[in-house]
Amino acid sequence: MKVALIVNPIAGQGRAIRVLPKVQKELQDHFELLVLQTQPDKDGLVLSQLALEENCQAVVTLGGDGTISQVINALAALKVPLGVVPCGTANVFANEMGIPRDPKKACRIILNGKTRQIDLGRADGQFFLLMAGAGFDANVVKDVNPDVKRMLKDLAYVITGVKTILTYRPSKMTVHVDEEPEQEGYFVVVGNARFYAGRFSVTKMASIEDGLLDICIFKNGEIRSFARYITGVLLGNHTGFSDVKYLRGRNVRIEATQPTLVQADGELIGELPMIFSVAPQALSVYSS
């Protein structure tokens, strides 16, 4: 069986490249291994497409959530399974799937050959794995310093979020979920999975295999409300707030009164208006 191993050499402050020999040793006795390293002009999407052209029957990522998010846009709706050896900053998807951080244990899951079919989200034409956010968090993604992120990991987003609160001017959004009544808010997260960053959860009731998206709408645009929202997410009690609306559905359309950034899986992907939808059981993933 021919398998592509896509490595992000800078993931986890270089951890991916350090554990690469160990991962190769675990896999190469069982697979014909094609090792590909991401570069500035060859990301996970490009390398996955190359792997498919080379007739690889599975793709394994050695990197973080960003690398996985790139790869799924090549594998979505195909019968080519994804294996994950987590080496990123937060490894949110690995947490969601119960994949251990230890590379040997992660490789054993792949070697066992058991797979799960999971849903993907879609933001216009782009697939996402975990979540998409419109407004506040997209601005945090834009502002976070990569060096600070490498040093402080999840905490970098919290610190940047506090700074962003002081300067961010939210625009009012209109949210349409299936046939539900129209909702308004100033920050929206569309979740395909429970975890948002590290162990933090915004769409805390989401399932990655239920054929639905979970939508969390923060309805107040005042600075003090955003500070309360962040605190609520950190404490896990935000869904009990009277000015937070939680919905579930298959199709979501979000519009805004001003240009508003959108992020998906921690990468900026454009501006509103945008349509989000679920692609049920679109990806096969090696899982325990």
DAPERA-V197332 format. One record per residue. RES is the residue in one letter. SS is DSSP state (helix for helix, strand for strand, loop for the rest). Layout:
res->RES ss->SS
res->RES ss->SS
This chain:
res->M ss->loop
res->K ss->strand
res->V ss->strand
res->A ss->strand
res->L ss->strand
res->I ss->strand
res->V ss->strand
res->N ss->loop
res->P ss->loop
res->I ss->loop
res->A ss->helix
res->G ss->helix
res->Q ss->helix
res->G ss->helix
res->R ss->helix
res->A ss->helix
res->I ss->helix
res->R ss->helix
res->V ss->helix
res->L ss->helix
res->P ss->helix
res->K ss->helix
res->V ss->helix
res->Q ss->helix
res->K ss->helix
res->E ss->helix
res->L ss->helix
res->Q ss->helix
res->D ss->loop
res->H ss->loop
res->F ss->loop
res->E ss->strand
res->L ss->strand
res->L ss->strand
res->V ss->strand
res->L ss->strand
res->Q ss->strand
res->T ss->loop
res->Q ss->strand
res->P ss->loop
res->D ss->loop
res->K ss->strand
res->D ss->loop
res->G ss->helix
res->L ss->helix
res->V ss->helix
res->L ss->helix
res->S ss->helix
res->Q ss->helix
res->L ss->helix
res->A ss->helix
res->L ss->helix
res->E ss->helix
res->E ss->loop
res->N ss->loop
res->C ss->loop
res->Q ss->loop
res->A ss->strand
res->V ss->strand
res->V ss->strand
res->T ss->strand
res->L ss->strand
res->G ss->strand
res->G ss->loop
res->D ss->helix
res->G ss->helix
res->T ss->helix
res->I ss->helix
res->S ss->helix
res->Q ss->helix
res->V ss->helix
res->I ss->helix
res->N ss->helix
res->A ss->helix
res->L ss->helix
res->A ss->loop
res->A ss->loop
res->L ss->loop
res->K ss->loop
res->V ss->loop
res->P ss->strand
res->L ss->strand
res->G ss->strand
res->V ss->strand
res->V ss->strand
res->P ss->strand
res->C ss->loop
res->G ss->loop
res->T ss->loop
res->A ss->loop
res->N ss->loop
res->V ss->helix
res->F ss->helix
res->A ss->helix
res->N ss->helix
res->E ss->helix
res->M ss->helix
res->G ss->loop
res->I ss->loop
res->P ss->loop
res->R ss->loop
res->D ss->loop
res->P ss->helix
res->K ss->helix
res->K ss->helix
res->A ss->helix
res->C ss->helix
res->R ss->helix
res->I ss->helix
res->I ss->helix
res->L ss->helix
res->N ss->helix
res->G ss->loop
res->K ss->loop
res->T ss->strand
res->R ss->strand
res->Q ss->strand
res->I ss->strand
res->D ss->strand
res->L ss->strand
res->G ss->strand
res->R ss->strand
res->A ss->strand
res->D ss->loop
res->G ss->loop
res->Q ss->strand
res->F ss->strand
res->F ss->strand
res->L ss->loop
res->L ss->loop
res->M ss->strand
res->A ss->strand
res->G ss->strand
res->A ss->strand
res->G ss->loop
res->F ss->helix
res->D ss->helix
res->A ss->helix
res->N ss->helix
res->V ss->helix
res->V ss->helix
res->K ss->helix
res->D ss->helix
res->V ss->loop
res->N ss->loop
res->P ss->helix
res->D ss->helix
res->V ss->helix
res->K ss->helix
res->R ss->helix
res->M ss->helix
res->L ss->helix
res->K ss->loop
res->D ss->helix
res->L ss->helix
res->A ss->helix
res->Y ss->helix
res->V ss->helix
res->I ss->helix
res->T ss->helix
res->G ss->helix
res->V ss->helix
res->K ss->helix
res->T ss->helix
res->I ss->helix
res->L ss->helix
res->T ss->helix
res->Y ss->loop
res->R ss->loop
res->P ss->loop
res->S ss->loop
res->K ss->loop
res->M ss->strand
res->T ss->strand
res->V ss->strand
res->H ss->strand
res->V ss->strand
res->D ss->loop
res->E ss->loop
res->E ss->loop
res->P ss->loop
res->E ss->loop
res->Q ss->strand
res->E ss->strand
res->G ss->strand
res->Y ss->loop
res->F ss->strand
res->V ss->strand
res->V ss->strand
res->V ss->strand
res->G ss->strand
res->N ss->loop
res->A ss->loop
res->R ss->loop
res->F ss->strand
res->Y ss->strand
res->A ss->strand
res->G ss->loop
res->R ss->loop
res->F ss->strand
res->S ss->strand
res->V ss->loop
res->T ss->loop
res->K ss->loop
res->M ss->loop
res->A ss->loop
res->S ss->loop
res->I ss->loop
res->E ss->loop
res->D ss->loop
res->G ss->loop
res->L ss->loop
res->L ss->strand
res->D ss->strand
res->I ss->strand
res->C ss->strand
res->I ss->strand
res->F ss->strand
res->K ss->loop
res->N ss->loop
res->G ss->loop
res->E ss->loop
res->I ss->helix
res->R ss->helix
res->S ss->helix
res->F ss->helix
res->A ss->helix
res->R ss->helix
res->Y ss->helix
res->I ss->helix
res->T ss->helix
res->G ss->helix
res->V ss->helix
res->L ss->helix
res->L ss->helix
res->G ss->loop
res->N ss->loop
res->H ss->helix
res->T ss->helix
res->G ss->helix
res->F ss->loop
res->S ss->loop
res->D ss->loop
res->V ss->strand
res->K ss->strand
res->Y ss->strand
res->L ss->strand
res->R ss->strand
res->G ss->strand
res->R ss->loop
res->N ss->strand
res->V ss->strand
res->R ss->strand
res->I ss->strand
res->E ss->strand
res->A ss->strand
res->T ss->loop
res->Q ss->loop
res->P ss->loop
res->T ss->loop
res->L ss->strand
res->V ss->strand
res->Q ss->strand
res->A ss->strand
res->D ss->loop
res->G ss->loop
res->E ss->strand
res->L ss->strand
res->I ss->strand
res->G ss->strand
res->E ss->strand
res->L ss->loop
res->P ss->loop
res->M ss->strand
res->I ss->strand
res->F ss->strand
res->S ss->strand
res->V ss->strand
res->A ss->strand
res->P ss->strand
res->Q ss->strand
res->A ss->strand
res->L ss->strand
res->S ss->strand
res->V ss->strand
res->Y ss->strand
res->S ss->loop
res->S ss->loop
